[in-house]
């Protein structure tokens, strides 16, 4: 006579398997919804923004841009720069020296020039190195997204002296402005 062994159901194993399947699905959905942050090469029509990496080096982030008539590529890039890196980007050691209270008063695009007008908060905080980094972020983002001369204004006034240290900048903004 042969005996059939009765298989016992293992409820703990089934629960663990179910939890693992749910976790894998959740991770997959998370990556899918954030695919452009994890895989910027997927972005076909985008703008690039200069943030900073772990050692203070430039870290360029690409954002998907869809022309909707509400804002130009250039304005979209400046808004993303002032908004700062996303939480996911921060997890991957991306940061900005631009003070969090900084707001855009205007982004004006004329035929022969651009003007970026920011609130006075942009001109505050940090020492000399921080000032150079935030100006560099603006200059790099401008250079990546327009060929027109671009001028930086603070509270409606063109900036020539920047920060409490009195750093002189030349305009229009270029790599030689600092």
C-alpha positions in Angstrom: 0.0 0.0 0.0 1.2 3.4 -0.8 0.6 6.2 1.4 -0.1 9.6 0.1 1.6 12.3 2.1 -0.6 15.1 2.9 0.9 18.5 2.0 0.5 21.1 4.6 -0.3 24.6 3.5 2.2 27.0 4.9 0.3 30.2 5.7 3.5 32.1 6.8 5.2 31.3 3.5 2.1 32.4 1.5 1.9 35.7 3.4 5.6 36.4 2.8 5.3 35.6 -0.9 2.3 37.9 -1.2 4.2 40.7 0.6 7.1 40.2 -1.7 4.9 40.3 -4.8 3.2 43.5 -3.6 6.6 45.1 -2.8 8.0 44.3 -6.2 4.9 45.7 -7.9 5.1 48.9 -5.8 8.8 49.3 -6.7 8.0 48.8 -10.3 5.3 51.4 -10.3 7.5 53.8 -8.4 10.2 53.5 -11.0 7.7 53.8 -13.8 6.2 57.0 -12.5 9.7 58.4 -11.9 11.3 56.9 -15.0 12.5 60.3 -16.3 14.4 60.9 -13.1 16.0 57.5 -13.1 16.5 57.3 -16.9 16.9 60.9 -18.3 17.9 59.5 -21.7 14.2 58.7 -22.2 13.5 62.4 -22.4 13.3 63.4 -26.0 12.1 67.0 -25.8 13.6 68.4 -22.7 15.5 71.2 -20.9 18.6 70.9 -18.8 19.1 72.5 -15.4 22.3 72.9 -13.4 22.2 71.7 -9.8 25.1 70.5 -7.7 26.3 67.1 -6.8 27.9 65.4 -3.8 31.3 67.3 -4.0 29.8 70.6 -5.2 30.4 69.7 -8.9 27.8 70.7 -11.5 25.1 68.1 -11.9 22.9 68.5 -15.0 19.3 67.3 -14.7 17.1 67.0 -17.7 13.4 67.6 -17.5 10.7 66.7 -20.0 9.2 69.8 -21.6 5.9 69.9 -23.4 5.1 73.0 -25.4 1.7 74.2 -24.1 2.0 77.9 -24.9 2.0 78.9 -21.3 5.8 79.1 -20.9 8.8 78.9 -23.2 11.6 76.3 -22.8 13.8 79.0 -21.3 11.2 80.0 -18.7 10.5 76.4 -17.9 14.2 75.7 -17.2 14.5 78.8 -15.0 11.4 77.8 -13.0 12.8 74.3 -12.5 16.1 75.7 -11.3 14.5 78.0 -8.8 12.1 75.2 -7.7 15.2 73.1 -6.8 15.8 69.4 -7.0 13.0 66.9 -6.3 13.0 64.6 -3.3 14.2 61.7 -5.4 17.0 63.8 -6.8 18.0 64.8 -3.3 18.2 61.1 -2.4 20.9 60.9 -5.1 23.0 63.7 -3.7 21.6 66.5 -5.8 21.2 69.9 -4.2 21.0 73.6 -5.0 22.7 76.7 -3.4 19.7 78.9 -4.5 17.9 79.8 -1.3 14.6 78.1 -0.9 12.7 81.4 -0.4 13.7 82.7 -3.8 10.9 83.5 -6.2 10.7 84.6 -9.8 9.3 88.0 -10.3 9.6 87.9 -14.1 11.2 86.0 -17.0 11.2 88.4 -19.9 12.2 87.3 -23.3 12.7 89.9 -25.9 14.0 89.6 -29.5 17.5 90.4 -28.5 17.8 89.5 -24.8 16.4 87.7 -21.8 15.9 89.1 -18.3 15.5 87.0 -15.2 14.2 89.0 -12.2 14.3 87.3 -8.8 13.3 88.3 -5.3 16.0 89.6 -2.9 16.2 86.2 -1.2 18.4 85.0 -4.0 21.0 87.5 -2.9 21.1 86.2 0.7 22.7 83.4 2.6 26.0 81.5 2.4 29.5 82.8 2.0 31.6 83.5 -1.0 31.7 79.9 -2.2 27.9 79.6 -2.0 27.5 82.9 -3.9 29.7 81.6 -6.7 27.9 78.3 -6.8 24.4 79.8 -7.1 25.5 82.3 -9.8 27.2 79.4 -11.6 23.9 77.4 -11.5 22.1 80.3 -13.1 24.8 80.9 -15.7 25.0 77.2 -16.7 21.2 76.8 -16.9 21.0 80.0 -19.0 23.8 78.7 -21.4 22.1 75.3 -21.8 18.8 76.8 -22.8 19.3 80.0 -24.8 21.7 81.7 -27.1 20.4 85.2 -26.3 22.2 87.5 -23.9 20.6 87.1 -20.5 20.6 89.6 -17.6 20.0 89.0 -13.9 17.9 91.4 -12.0 17.1 91.4 -8.3 13.8 93.1 -7.3 13.7 95.0 -10.6 17.3 96.2 -10.6 20.1 94.9 -12.8 22.7 93.2 -10.6 26.3 94.4 -10.7 27.4 93.7 -7.1 26.2 90.4 -5.6 25.9 89.2 -2.0 27.2 90.6 1.3 30.8 90.1 0.1 30.2 92.5 -2.8 31.1 90.1 -5.6 31.2 92.0 -8.9 29.5 90.3 -11.9 29.5 91.4 -15.5 26.4 91.1 -17.6 25.1 89.6 -19.8 25.6 86.3 -17.9 28.4 84.2 -19.3 31.0 81.9 -18.0 33.2 85.0 -17.7 30.7 86.9 -15.5 32.3 85.8 -12.3 
